Amino acid sequence: MPSSKTNRTELPRFGWPIQVKPEPCLPTTPEEAEAAFSANGDRSVAVRACRESFQSTSVFCLWIVYKDLLNEYAQQGWGPPPEFPTPPPFSIEPITGCGRGMVANRVIKTGETILVERPIVMHPAAVPLSPDHPRGMWGVVEDMYEVSFPHLGERERSLYMDLWNCKQLTGTLGNQLVGIARTNGLQSTFTRSKHLPHYGGVYPNISRCNHSCGPNATVKFDEEKMAMRLLANRTISAREQITISYTVLGDPCADRQDDLKTKYVFTCACKHCKPTKRSRPSRPLKHPYWNIPNQTTSDQVDVEAEIYVSDVRRDQISDRLSHAEELWEEWLSPLSKQSDRDLLQFHEDALVIIAQEGMEFTRIHDIAYLAHACAALEDEGGFRRWGNMLISLSGWSQGDEGGLQMKTWQDWVREPKTSPAWGLRVQTRGMAKGKGKA
């Protein structure tokens, strides 16, 4: 049986964010979808009219839902809409080459909530397709949308029909409604479904956000309130377009372009896909993990070389947390020869690379590691600095569990010595010295 001292160094004791919780994957092949449908049991879907209360006559969302979730959420109604900043810090405006988009009308700070809103429609991201339907594979879903759409209010119907549709049209209302949903749906996960938790929600304003491979905002869905929160990943300047991601940002540029072209019929021209100037880190990098081979030094822009280096950086970002866990465990071993600077430099350099690639939404894990490392070194100032930074990025603290996690970090920052990581590195050094004397 492991000793209690050994158990104290295990990552689960420190609370999220420092561990990455596995999330269920959306089926990507017909075989995976069939397996998920079979595991789900009842494949039938129904339409639920979502209201603020069971007494309300107005419907804010049509939820096409598998019957395993039909009675799992908010049977008495979803309650009043969540609060959001007023006046809103954005406007919806024409964007050259991109239809309309969301534009900041003032400076928006890092971590600030830009908007919280509920969907107009919600449908499963994976549905049993109906090849025998006279209107084709999506025919059953089209029928459900067409029959239920009139139950929405006039305002909701107008906002919905004003959204872009990139899917093939057949001339029917149901086809148009499903096309808009498939074009503008944002992933909204309902965790009480073990097999098919992924849904696509269409939102009045957030679905207006255009794509970037280095987005300045991110979305977080609150399944208990049926609402999506839009948060700033970094400081957004006044008149800057507010962007989110439509694809997997850790994938190579070519794969991202293929995905966007296939699903949304456009080619991304953001600075990460069509660089017009050299991309340089904000300061020199020191940890060997972040060394990149074949990086050009010329001031001239070699587009292929820039994209290659960006792909390498994104791959490093995607893989860094498994390396971070190994570094942490080695650092806390009594036999460790690793320097304190090595561990800290790894995560400080990670923050530089993450900012360079516009992937700030991933940085919270590195900030948490830096806070825990300072606690392990009994560095109160460093722990409070990184802990307060983590707390300020409140997008990770959603729902009841998130609220408890946030309170835990606030308590630790007030009293750093209550952190479960406090003094761990100091203690392992003492153990190593003791063994050396023996």
N, C-alpha and C positions, 0 to 999 in steps of 0.2 A: 504493500500500500504506500502511495507517495506521502511524503511528509507534508505537514501543514505549511512549512516554509516554501516548499516547491509549489503547492497549490496557490500560494499568494502571487506567484508570477504569471499565472495563466490568464490569458486575455479575457475570458468571459467575466472575470471578477470586476473588470473596470467599466463595464457598461458601454452601451452604444453612445456616440459613435467611436468605435475603435475596431469593432468586429463588423464584417460585412455579412448581413443576413441574406441568405439565398432567397431569391424571388422565383415564383413559378414562371416558366417560360411559355410564351405564346406558341401554339403549334405552328410550324412552318412548312410542313409537308402534309399531303392528304393522309398519309399513314399516321402521323402524330395526331392530326385532328380526329381521325376515326377512333384512335385509342382513347382520346380525351372524351369523345362523345359516349363511347361504350362505358367508360368508367363513371361517367356522370349518371348513367342509368336512363332517366327520362329525358329524351331529347326535345321534348315539346317546349315551345316558348309561348309566352303570353305578353300582353301589353298592360303595363301598370301605369295609371295616371297618377303622377306624383303631385301631392298637394302639401301646403304648409300644415294643415291639420285635417282631420277626418271630416270636420264640419265645413271646410272651405269648398267653395264652388269653382274656384279658378285653378287651373292646372299649369304648373310651371315646367313640367317635363313629361314626355312620353318615354317610358322605359320598356323596351322590348327585352324581356328577361327570361332566362331559363327558370323552370318552375322550382328548381332546388333553392332559388333565392327569392322567390315571389313573396314569401311571408317572413323573410329574415330581417328586414330593415323597416324601421319607422312605421309600424302599423297604425299609430295614432297621428301620423303626419310627420313631416321633416322639420317642423318648427320654422320660425321666421328666417329670412335670408341672413347669412352671416354678414357682419359689418365689414366695410372696406373704406379706404380713404375717401374723404369728401372735402373739396371737390376732387374728382379723379385726376391723377397726375398725367393724363394722356388724352389724346384725341385720335379718332379714326380718320385718316386722310389718304388721298391718292398717293401712290408710290410709283415712281417711274419704272415701268417694266414688271411691276408686281401687283397690279390692281390697286387695292387699298390695304393699308396696314396700320399698325398702332405706333404713334409717335409721342415721345415724352414732351410735355409742355412745361416742364420744369426739371431741375436736377433731381434725380432719384438716387438715393443712397444705397450702398451695398447692403443686401439683406432686407431692404424695405419691401413691404407688401404693396404691390401696384394695384391689384384688384382681386376680389373674391367674388365669384359668381357661380350660379347654378346652370346646369345644361338645359337646352331646349329639348333635345332628344338624346337617348342613350340606347345603344344596341350591342349585342355580343360581337366581339372582334372575330370570333370563329363561329360560324353557323353551319348546320347541315345544309348543304346546297341541294337544290331541287332540279336536276337535269331534265326531268319529265314535265316540268311546269311549262305552259305555253309561252310564258314570257322569259324563260331561261333560268339560269342557275340561281339568281337572287329573287325569283318570282314570288316565293312565299313571303319573304321579308318585305318586298315591295307592296304586296297586298296588305300586310299589317300596317305599314306606314300610311298607305293611302286611306284606309278605313279610319285610322285613329287620329290622323293629322287635324281634322276639323275640331277636335276637342281642345286644342290649344287656343289661347287667346289670339286676338287679331294682331297684337303687337308681336307676340312670339312667332306667329306664322310669317309676318312680314320680315322680321330680322332673319329668320331661317332662309327664306326664299331669296334673300339678297346675297347669300354667300356663294362663293365660286364653286362650280362643278366641273371637274376634269374628267369625269367618267363618260362612257358612251351613252348617248341618249336614244331612247326608242319612241319617245313621244308621249308616254304615259306619265301621270303625276307620280305614281309610286316609283317608277324608275328614276325620275328627277329627284325625288326626296331621298332615295337610297344613295344616289350619286353624290348629293351634297353631304350626306352623312359619312360616306367613305372618303370623301375629299378632305373634310374638315374635322373628322373625329380625333379627339385626343385621348390617349390611353387613360382609363379610369379603372382601377383595380378594386374588386370586391373580394376581400380575403376569406369570407365565409364560404365561398365556393372552392372546394379543394381541387377541382379538375378544370373548370372553365371560368377563372376569375377575371379575365380581361374583357373590358367593354370599351366601346368608343363613344365619347360624349361630344356633342356639338354645343359650343358656348357662344353667346351673343357677341362678346368682344374678344375674349382670349383666342377664339378660333380665327380672329382676324390677324393675329401675329404671324409675320412672315418668317421664313427659315433662315438660319445661318449655321455654319459649321463651327462657329465660335460665338454662340448666343449670349446675349447680355441678360437674359432672363430664363427662368425655369418654372415649370408647373408642378404643383403637388396636389393630389386629389385626396379629399377627406370623405371617406365612404360613409361615415356616420352622419354627416351633414349634407351629403350629396352636393358637394361644392368643390370647385377648383380654385386654388390660390396661385396667383402669378407673382413671383418674387424676383427681385433684381440680383443677378449673380455678381455684379460689380457696379460701380458708379455709372449711371447713365446720364449723359449730358442733355440739356434742354435741346429740343428739336432732333434728337437722335432717334432713329427707328428702334422700337423694342422688338427683339427677335427671340425665338425659341428654336428648338431643334425638331426636325421631322424624322430623323434617322439615327443610326448608331454612330456616335461621334468617335468612338475608338476604332472604327473600321478604316481601312485605307481610303484615300480620296476616290480612287476609281470605283470601289465598291459603294461608297456613299452616293456617287453620281448615278450609278446604275440603279440603286434603290429609289432615288428621288425621281429619276426618269420613268421608271416602271410604275411607281405608285401615283406620282403627282404630275408627270409629264412636263418637267422643267429641268434645266441644267443650272446647278448652283454656281454663282459667280462671286461668292464671298471671297475675302482676301486669303482664306486658307485653301481655296480651290483654284483661284485665279490670282496668284500673288503678283503684285506690281512693284514690290520693293522687298529688299532683304528682310527676313525675320530674324531678329537677334534677341537673346535673353536680356533682361533688364540689368543683369550683372553677370560676371563670370561664374561658371558652375565649377564646383570643387569635388563633388562626390563622383567616384569612377562609374557608378551605375548609369549616370546621365551622359557619359561620353558618347558621342555620335560619330560613326565613321563617315568619311567622304563628305564632311560638311564643308561647303565652299567658303572662301574668305574674301572673294572679290566683291566689290561694291555693285557690280553689274548683276542684274537679276537673271538667273538661270531657272526658268519656271519648273522644269522637270526636276532639277536638283532641290529646289525649295519644297516641292511636293513630296519628294522622296524623304527628305529630312523631317518634314511634318509627319509623314506616316510613321517613321521610326519613333518620333517623340510620342505620338498617340499610342503606339504599341507599348512603349515603356510606361506610360501613364496607366494603361489598362492592366499591366502585369505587376505594378509596383507594390500592391498591397500584400501579395504572397511573399515578396522579398522583404517588405517591412516587418511582417510577422517573424520571419527568420532572424532578422536583425535584432528585433526586440528580445526574442528568446535567448539569443547568443549574448546580448548585452547584459542580461540579468543572470547569466550563468556565473557561478563562482570561479570557473576556469576561464572566463572570457578574457581575451587580450584586445578586445575591441575598445577603441577610445570613445569617450563621451562625444567628442566633436564629430566622429564618424556618423553616429546615429542622428544627431541633430542636423548635420549637414545634409544627410539624405533627404529629410523632410523639408528643410528650408529650400534646397534646390528643387524639390518636387513642386513647391508653391510657385517658383519662378517659371518652370516649364509649363505648368498648368495654366498660368496667366498668359504665357506666350501663345498657347494653343486655344485660348478662349474657352477653357473647360473648367472654369471656376466652380461649377456646381459639384465637382468631385473632390474639392480640397478639404472638406471638413474632416476627413479621416486623418490627413496629415497634421492638421491643427490639433486634433485630439491626441495624436501620438506625441506631438511636441509638448502639449500640456502635461501628459502623463510622464514624459521623460524628465521635465522640470520637477515634478513631484518626486520622482524616484531619486533625483539629485538633491532634494530638500531645498529647492530654489523657489521660495515663495513668490518673488517678483515675477519670475518667468512663468510660473504656473498661473498666476492671476492674469498676466498679459494674454497668454494663449487661451485660457479658459474664458475670459471675457470676450475674446474675439469669436470663439465658438458659440457662446451664448447669443452674440449679436446676429449670427447667421441663423435666425430662428426657423428657417424653412424645414429643418429636420424634426422639429418638435410638434408634430401633428397629432391630434387626437389625445385621448386620456393617457395612453402610454407615453406619448411625447411630452405631455405636460409634466409627468412624474420625472422623466429623464431631465427635462430642463430644470426642475426644482433641485434635483440631485446635484447637477453641475453648479447651480447658484450656491447651494450649501457648501460645496467643496471650495468654491472660489472665496467665500467668506471665511472659511476655516480650512486652509490648505492641508493641514495635518490630518484632517478626517478623510482625505482621499485614500483609497485602498492602495494606490501606488506610492504613497509617501515613504521615502527613505529606502526603497527596495535596492537601488543601485548602491547606496551607501552601505547597506547591510551585506550585500554580496561582496563588496570590496573587503569588508571586515572578515568575512568567512574565508576569502582567498588568502588574506594575510595570516589568518590563524593556521591554515593548512600549510602555508610556507614555513612557518616557525616550527610546526610539528615535523 
